[in-house]
Amino acid sequence: MRHNSGFGWDSNTKKFTAAEEVWEDYLKSHPKHEHYRSDTFEDYEDLRIVVGNGTATGKYSIGLGDDADARTYETEENREFASPLPSHDITSEIPPSTRKRDRTEFEAKSSAFKNTDQEVLHKFSHNLENITSKLESIRDGGATCWDAIKEVPNLDNRTRYKVLDLLTTRSLKMNFLKMTIEERSGWIDYKLNE
């Protein structure tokens, strides 16, 4: 979101920032994301490392925040021709930056672009939520395993520590957490008596 339509990032508060009108526009098409406005995102810097911090810079790129003239495909910032469709037919007699579309062509393509943009933003938001959820589960994995070990009855602290040492991989931790308390007890008994 930091690179979308006027959003920024405050590394001190760990929150996305934007002007009031930017939030209002974003929340019109993403009403379920109201929490983005107030929640902190502790893992954002880590996500930037994992996902990358690149932006499109070619002559055919238009940023989500660019003011674009849909009739000419021009952006206010760079006034370059940026056709979202590479197969777009343009005559050699008319320079690309001044070609105008007729009203029916504009209306047809405009609605197609709106749907595509909304789909892309929706997929991006969904993927961001999935990544955040997975990072949180990885971060919280050890504490959750310890809680699960403590739920197993009749274990002293020494045995609990041994069991925690057995859970060395993420896969083992995840499988251990999926077990019922009885299954965990049986698994612990089996592993400690091997």
GROMACS elastic network, one bead per residue, 0.5 to 0.9 nm:
[ bonds ]
;  ai    aj funct       b0    kb
    1     4     6  0.50279   500
    1     5     6  0.80654   500
    1     6     6  0.86942   500
    1     7     6  0.59209   500
    1     8     6  0.73405   500
    1     9     6  0.84665   500
    1    16     6  0.74159   500
    1   125     6  0.88091   500
    2     5     6  0.83327   500
    2     6     6  0.76248   500
    2     9     6  0.57820   500
    2    16     6  0.68639   500
    2    17     6  0.80001   500
    3     6     6  0.71189   500
    3     7     6  0.61807   500
    3     8     6  0.69721   500
    3    55     6  0.80497   500
    3    63     6  0.81604   500
    3    64     6  0.79372   500
    3    65     6  0.81433   500
    4     7     6  0.56294   500
    4     8     6  0.82856   500
    4    63     6  0.73349   500
    4    64     6  0.53900   500
    4    65     6  0.59814   500
    5    18     6  0.87577   500
    5    22     6  0.71228   500
    5    26     6  0.87457   500
    5    63     6  0.76964   500
    5    64     6  0.51755   500
    5    66     6  0.74563   500
    6    17     6  0.84024   500
    6    18     6  0.59856   500
    6    19     6  0.73876   500
    6    22     6  0.65758   500
    6    64     6  0.86626   500
    6    65     6  0.61691   500
    7    16     6  0.66148   500
    7    17     6  0.55584   500
    7    19     6  0.78336   500
    7    22     6  0.75374   500
    7    23     6  0.84735   500
    7    65     6  0.89840   500
    8    15     6  0.85828   500
    8    16     6  0.56552   500
    8    18     6  0.60757   500
    9    12     6  0.89622   500
    9    13     6  0.87557   500
    9    14     6  0.71990   500
    9    15     6  0.60278   500
    9    17     6  0.55479   500
    9    18     6  0.85483   500
   10    13     6  0.56852   500
   10    14     6  0.56036   500
   10    15     6  0.55439   500
   10    16     6  0.63166   500
   10    17     6  0.66462   500
   11    15     6  0.71561   500
   11    16     6  0.89092   500
   11    44     6  0.89407   500
   11    45     6  0.83360   500
   12    15     6  0.80847   500
   13    16     6  0.87417   500
   13    40     6  0.69833   500
   13    41     6  0.87777   500
   13    42     6  0.89475   500
   14    39     6  0.84275   500
   14    40     6  0.51215   500
   14    41     6  0.53926   500
   14    42     6  0.58498   500
   14    43     6  0.85064   500
   14    44     6  0.75643   500
   14    45     6  0.89380   500
   15    36     6  0.78972   500
   15    37     6  0.75669   500
   15    38     6  0.72642   500
   15    39     6  0.66275   500
   15    41     6  0.60412   500
   15    42     6  0.83949   500
   15    44     6  0.88829   500
   16    36     6  0.71496   500
   16    37     6  0.67803   500
   16    38     6  0.83700   500
   16    39     6  0.85452   500
   16    40     6  0.79828   500
   16    41     6  0.82082   500
   17    23     6  0.87514   500
   17    37     6  0.76139   500
   18    21     6  0.80962   500
   18    22     6  0.59849   500
   18    23     6  0.63187   500
   18    37     6  0.87296   500
   19    22     6  0.52872   500
   19    23     6  0.65081   500
   19    24     6  0.88014   500
   20    23     6  0.52704   500
   20    24     6  0.62577   500
   20    25     6  0.87729   500
   21    25     6  0.61410   500
   21    26     6  0.85482   500
   22    25     6  0.52138   500
   22    26     6  0.61349   500
   22    27     6  0.85296   500
   23    26     6  0.51069   500
   23    27     6  0.59393   500
   23    28     6  0.85099   500
   23    34     6  0.88252   500
   23    37     6  0.76165   500
   24    27     6  0.52175   500
   24    28     6  0.61953   500
   25    28     6  0.53112   500
   25    29     6  0.71401   500
   25    30     6  0.88572   500
   26    29     6  0.57548   500
   26    30     6  0.61113   500
   26    31     6  0.81122   500
   26    33     6  0.87318   500
   27    32     6  0.76816   500
   27    33     6  0.66767   500
   27    34     6  0.65517   500
   28    31     6  0.58244   500
   29    32     6  0.89684   500
   29   118     6  0.77326   500
   30    33     6  0.56025   500
   30    34     6  0.77886   500
   30   122     6  0.79453   500
   31    34     6  0.60619   500
   32    35     6  0.76377   500
   33    36     6  0.55364   500
   33    37     6  0.77923   500
   33   125     6  0.87220   500
   34    37     6  0.57727   500
   34    38     6  0.76913   500
   35    38     6  0.54569   500
   35    39     6  0.56011   500
   36    39     6  0.54279   500
   36    40     6  0.78257   500
   36    41     6  0.86375   500
   37    40     6  0.86474   500
   40    43     6  0.89958   500
   41    44     6  0.55890   500
   41    45     6  0.87737   500
   41   132     6  0.84594   500
   42    45     6  0.76037   500
   42    46     6  0.84606   500
   43    46     6  0.51630   500
   43    47     6  0.61299   500
   43    48     6  0.87257   500
   43   132     6  0.73608   500
   43   135     6  0.75668   500
   43   136     6  0.83164   500
   44    48     6  0.62718   500
   44    49     6  0.87912   500
   44   132     6  0.84627   500
   45    48     6  0.50830   500
   45    49     6  0.65478   500
   45    50     6  0.88564   500
   46    49     6  0.51183   500
   46    50     6  0.62956   500
   46    51     6  0.85537   500
   47    51     6  0.56729   500
   47    52     6  0.75131   500
   47   131     6  0.80879   500
   47   132     6  0.81722   500
   47   135     6  0.87554   500
   48    51     6  0.52787   500
   48    53     6  0.56443   500
   49    52     6  0.53355   500
   49    53     6  0.73940   500
   51    54     6  0.88830   500
   55    63     6  0.86993   500
   56    60     6  0.87687   500
   56    61     6  0.59558   500
   56    62     6  0.80988   500
   56    63     6  0.79328   500
   57    60     6  0.79617   500
   57    61     6  0.60009   500
   57    62     6  0.83834   500
   57    63     6  0.89098   500
   58    61     6  0.54134   500
   58    62     6  0.87973   500
   59    62     6  0.83529   500
   59    80     6  0.66949   500
   59    81     6  0.72051   500
   59    82     6  0.62789   500
   60    80     6  0.80559   500
   60    81     6  0.69610   500
   60    83     6  0.61517   500
   60    84     6  0.70868   500
   61    82     6  0.62701   500
   61    83     6  0.83877   500
   61    84     6  0.80290   500
   62    65     6  0.81915   500
   62    66     6  0.64400   500
   62    67     6  0.89937   500
   62    68     6  0.81436   500
   62    74     6  0.89553   500
   62    75     6  0.72732   500
   62    82     6  0.68670   500
   62    84     6  0.85032   500
   63    66     6  0.52646   500
   63    67     6  0.87563   500
   64    67     6  0.84286   500
   65    68     6  0.89494   500
   66    75     6  0.60324   500
   66    76     6  0.67076   500
   66    77     6  0.69323   500
   67    74     6  0.82940   500
   67    75     6  0.55589   500
   67    76     6  0.55078   500
   67    77     6  0.77031   500
   68    71     6  0.87323   500
   68    72     6  0.83210   500
   68    73     6  0.63286   500
   68    74     6  0.55068   500
   68    76     6  0.63803   500
   69    72     6  0.56684   500
   69    73     6  0.55065   500
   69    74     6  0.53662   500
   69    75     6  0.64765   500
   69    76     6  0.80346   500
   70    73     6  0.51467   500
   70    74     6  0.73269   500
   70   101     6  0.86382   500
   70   106     6  0.73931   500
   70   110     6  0.75612   500
   71    74     6  0.81182   500
   71    98     6  0.89174   500
   71    99     6  0.77578   500
   71   100     6  0.53519   500
   71   101     6  0.55450   500
   71   102     6  0.81787   500
   71   103     6  0.88648   500
   71   106     6  0.67486   500
   72    75     6  0.88665   500
   72    81     6  0.77669   500
   72    82     6  0.89554   500
   72    96     6  0.78650   500
   72    97     6  0.61677   500
   72    98     6  0.60311   500
   72    99     6  0.57755   500
   72   100     6  0.54860   500
   72   101     6  0.72717   500
   73    79     6  0.87067   500
   73    80     6  0.81412   500
   73    81     6  0.59714   500
   73    82     6  0.57789   500
   73    83     6  0.62608   500
   73    84     6  0.84319   500
   73    96     6  0.87177   500
   73    97     6  0.72761   500
   73    98     6  0.88581   500
   73    99     6  0.87037   500
   73   100     6  0.89178   500
   74    77     6  0.86910   500
   74    78     6  0.78087   500
   74    79     6  0.51690   500
   74    80     6  0.58732   500
   74    81     6  0.56333   500
   74    82     6  0.66607   500
   74    83     6  0.88630   500
   74    97     6  0.66317   500
   74    98     6  0.86759   500
   75    78     6  0.58643   500
   75    79     6  0.50860   500
   75    80     6  0.67177   500
   75    81     6  0.79734   500
   75    82     6  0.80832   500
   76    79     6  0.57923   500
   76    80     6  0.88756   500
   77    80     6  0.85514   500
   78    81     6  0.88192   500
   79    82     6  0.88361   500
   79    97     6  0.75511   500
   80    96     6  0.88087   500
   80    97     6  0.67150   500
   81    96     6  0.61231   500
   81    97     6  0.52380   500
   81    98     6  0.88340   500
   82    85     6  0.88238   500
   82    96     6  0.89405   500
   82    97     6  0.86347   500
   83    86     6  0.64745   500
   83    87     6  0.89478   500
   83    88     6  0.72789   500
   84    88     6  0.84169   500
   84   113     6  0.87301   500
   85    88     6  0.55371   500
   86    89     6  0.85777   500
   90    93     6  0.85245   500
   90    94     6  0.74959   500
   90    95     6  0.84727   500
   90    96     6  0.70686   500
   90    99     6  0.80174   500
   91    94     6  0.59070   500
   91    95     6  0.80997   500
   91    96     6  0.84721   500
   92    95     6  0.68886   500
   92    96     6  0.83936   500
   94    97     6  0.84307   500
   94    98     6  0.70170   500
   94    99     6  0.61015   500
   95    98     6  0.57417   500
   95    99     6  0.64565   500
   96    99     6  0.55063   500
   97   100     6  0.87954   500
  101   104     6  0.81911   500
  101   105     6  0.60942   500
  101   106     6  0.59391   500
  102   105     6  0.54719   500
  102   106     6  0.61745   500
  102   107     6  0.87784   500
  103   106     6  0.50310   500
  103   107     6  0.61238   500
  103   108     6  0.86040   500
  104   107     6  0.51691   500
  104   108     6  0.61094   500
  104   109     6  0.85475   500
  105   108     6  0.52968   500
  105   109     6  0.61221   500
  105   110     6  0.82483   500
  106   109     6  0.54075   500
  106   110     6  0.56909   500
  106   111     6  0.85729   500
  107   110     6  0.51089   500
  107   111     6  0.63285   500
  107   112     6  0.86972   500
  108   111     6  0.57388   500
  108   112     6  0.65572   500
  108   113     6  0.89407   500
  109   112     6  0.50123   500
  109   113     6  0.61043   500
  109   114     6  0.86175   500
  110   113     6  0.51830   500
  110   114     6  0.62580   500
  110   115     6  0.87800   500
  111   114     6  0.50923   500
  111   115     6  0.63000   500
  111   116     6  0.86198   500
  112   115     6  0.52945   500
  112   116     6  0.62007   500
  112   117     6  0.86215   500
  113   117     6  0.59400   500
  113   118     6  0.84358   500
  114   117     6  0.51574   500
  114   118     6  0.61027   500
  114   119     6  0.85321   500
  115   118     6  0.51690   500
  115   119     6  0.60995   500
  115   120     6  0.86291   500
  116   119     6  0.50555   500
  116   120     6  0.61393   500
  116   121     6  0.85853   500
  117   120     6  0.51400   500
  117   121     6  0.61306   500
  117   122     6  0.84536   500
  118   121     6  0.51292   500
  118   122     6  0.59424   500
  118   123     6  0.85191   500
  119   122     6  0.50255   500
  119   123     6  0.60941   500
  119   124     6  0.84816   500
  120   123     6  0.51541   500
  120   124     6  0.60456   500
  120   125     6  0.85504   500
  121   125     6  0.60474   500
  121   126     6  0.84763   500
  122   125     6  0.51522   500
  122   126     6  0.60859   500
  122   127     6  0.85622   500
  123   126     6  0.50326   500
  123   127     6  0.60340   500
  123   128     6  0.84620   500
  124   127     6  0.51456   500
  124   128     6  0.60560   500
  124   129     6  0.86023   500
  125   128     6  0.50595   500
  125   129     6  0.62058   500
  125   130     6  0.86794   500
  126   129     6  0.51848   500
  126   130     6  0.63184   500
  126   131     6  0.87712   500
  127   130     6  0.50140   500
  127   131     6  0.61553   500
  127   132     6  0.85179   500
  128   131     6  0.51617   500
  128   132     6  0.60844   500
  128   133     6  0.85082   500
  129   132     6  0.51044   500
  129   133     6  0.60637   500
  129   134     6  0.86173   500
  130   133     6  0.50694   500
  130   134     6  0.61679   500
  130   135     6  0.86003   500
  131   134     6  0.51211   500
  131   135     6  0.61103   500
  131   136     6  0.85483   500
  132   135     6  0.51520   500
  132   136     6  0.61568   500
  132   137     6  0.86564   500
  133   136     6  0.51466   500
  133   137     6  0.62501   500
  133   138     6  0.87122   500
  134   137     6  0.50695   500
  134   138     6  0.61853   500
  134   139     6  0.85473   500
  135   138     6  0.50960   500
  135   139     6  0.60630   500
  135   140     6  0.85051   500
  136   139     6  0.50361   500
  136   140     6  0.59890   500
  136   141     6  0.82740   500
  137   140     6  0.51083   500
  137   141     6  0.56752   500
  137   144     6  0.89385   500
  138   141     6  0.50503   500
  138   142     6  0.81180   500
  138   170     6  0.80292   500
  139   142     6  0.74978   500
  139   143     6  0.86343   500
  140   143     6  0.56055   500
  140   144     6  0.62022   500
  140   145     6  0.87713   500
  141   144     6  0.52335   500
  141   145     6  0.62382   500
  141   146     6  0.87320   500
  141   170     6  0.80003   500
  141   173     6  0.73038   500
  141   174     6  0.81745   500
  142   145     6  0.51778   500
  142   146     6  0.62421   500
  142   147     6  0.86782   500
  142   164     6  0.86407   500
  142   173     6  0.80377   500
  143   146     6  0.51094   500
  143   147     6  0.62378   500
  143   148     6  0.86420   500
  144   147     6  0.50860   500
  144   148     6  0.61981   500
  144   149     6  0.86730   500
  144   173     6  0.89936   500
  144   177     6  0.78811   500
  145   149     6  0.61239   500
  145   150     6  0.86078   500
  145   164     6  0.75847   500
  145   167     6  0.83699   500
  145   173     6  0.66002   500
  145   174     6  0.85705   500
  145   176     6  0.76006   500
  145   177     6  0.66009   500
  146   149     6  0.50530   500
  146   150     6  0.62348   500
  146   151     6  0.87513   500
  146   160     6  0.81564   500
  146   161     6  0.89706   500
  146   164     6  0.69613   500
  147   150     6  0.51324   500
  147   151     6  0.64377   500
  148   151     6  0.51895   500
  148   152     6  0.70492   500
  148   176     6  0.82732   500
  148   177     6  0.67905   500
  148   181     6  0.79693   500
  148   184     6  0.85510   500
  149   152     6  0.55747   500
  149   153     6  0.88264   500
  149   155     6  0.85599   500
  149   160     6  0.64119   500
  149   163     6  0.75575   500
  149   164     6  0.76899   500
  149   181     6  0.87222   500
  149   184     6  0.79105   500
  149   185     6  0.88393   500
  150   153     6  0.74582   500
  150   155     6  0.77662   500
  150   157     6  0.88655   500
  150   160     6  0.72365   500
  151   181     6  0.70180   500
  152   155     6  0.67538   500
  152   181     6  0.58700   500
  152   182     6  0.77151   500
  152   184     6  0.70674   500
  152   185     6  0.61009   500
  153   156     6  0.89621   500
  153   181     6  0.85086   500
  153   185     6  0.78622   500
  155   158     6  0.80503   500
  155   159     6  0.59512   500
  155   160     6  0.63540   500
  156   159     6  0.54312   500
  156   160     6  0.63212   500
  156   161     6  0.88592   500
  157   161     6  0.62029   500
  157   162     6  0.86746   500
  158   161     6  0.52564   500
  158   162     6  0.64117   500
  158   163     6  0.88146   500
  159   162     6  0.50596   500
  159   163     6  0.62379   500
  159   164     6  0.86591   500
  159   188     6  0.88975   500
  159   192     6  0.85968   500
  160   163     6  0.51059   500
  160   164     6  0.62176   500
  160   165     6  0.87101   500
  161   164     6  0.50463   500
  161   165     6  0.62928   500
  161   166     6  0.88076   500
  162   165     6  0.50944   500
  162   166     6  0.64913   500
  162   192     6  0.82200   500
  163   166     6  0.50659   500
  163   167     6  0.67713   500
  163   188     6  0.67441   500
  163   191     6  0.84214   500
  163   192     6  0.80795   500
  164   167     6  0.54044   500
  164   168     6  0.79376   500
  165   168     6  0.64384   500
  166   169     6  0.87335   500
  166   172     6  0.84269   500
  166   191     6  0.83629   500
  167   170     6  0.78236   500
  167   171     6  0.86416   500
  167   172     6  0.56075   500
  167   173     6  0.56171   500
  167   176     6  0.81061   500
  168   171     6  0.85210   500
  168   172     6  0.67967   500
  168   173     6  0.74575   500
  169   172     6  0.52679   500
  169   173     6  0.63281   500
  169   174     6  0.86734   500
  170   173     6  0.50518   500
  170   174     6  0.60867   500
  170   175     6  0.86093   500
  171   174     6  0.51645   500
  171   175     6  0.61856   500
  171   176     6  0.85004   500
  172   175     6  0.52057   500
  172   176     6  0.60027   500
  172   177     6  0.85766   500
  173   176     6  0.50803   500
  173   177     6  0.61840   500
  173   178     6  0.87302   500
  174   177     6  0.51703   500
  174   178     6  0.63807   500
  175   178     6  0.51048   500
  175   179     6  0.66051   500
  176   179     6  0.54129   500
  176   180     6  0.85834   500
  176   183     6  0.87364   500
  176   184     6  0.67455   500
  176   187     6  0.87002   500
  177   180     6  0.79454   500
  177   184     6  0.84846   500
  179   182     6  0.78288   500
  179   183     6  0.55385   500
  179   184     6  0.58635   500
  180   183     6  0.51046   500
  180   184     6  0.61668   500
  180   185     6  0.86093   500
  181   184     6  0.50558   500
  181   185     6  0.61857   500
  181   186     6  0.87014   500
  182   185     6  0.50728   500
  182   186     6  0.62784   500
  182   187     6  0.86314   500
  183   186     6  0.50627   500
  183   187     6  0.60532   500
  183   188     6  0.85215   500
  184   187     6  0.50315   500
  184   188     6  0.60474   500
  184   189     6  0.85239   500
  185   188     6  0.51867   500
  185   189     6  0.61979   500
  185   190     6  0.86209   500
  186   189     6  0.51083   500
  186   190     6  0.61034   500
  186   191     6  0.86225   500
  187   190     6  0.50512   500
  187   191     6  0.60651   500
  187   192     6  0.85086   500
  188   191     6  0.52009   500
  188   192     6  0.60097   500
  188   193     6  0.84363   500
  189   192     6  0.54044   500
  189   193     6  0.61067   500
  189   194     6  0.86414   500
  190   193     6  0.53684   500
  190   194     6  0.62055   500
  191   194     6  0.53957   500
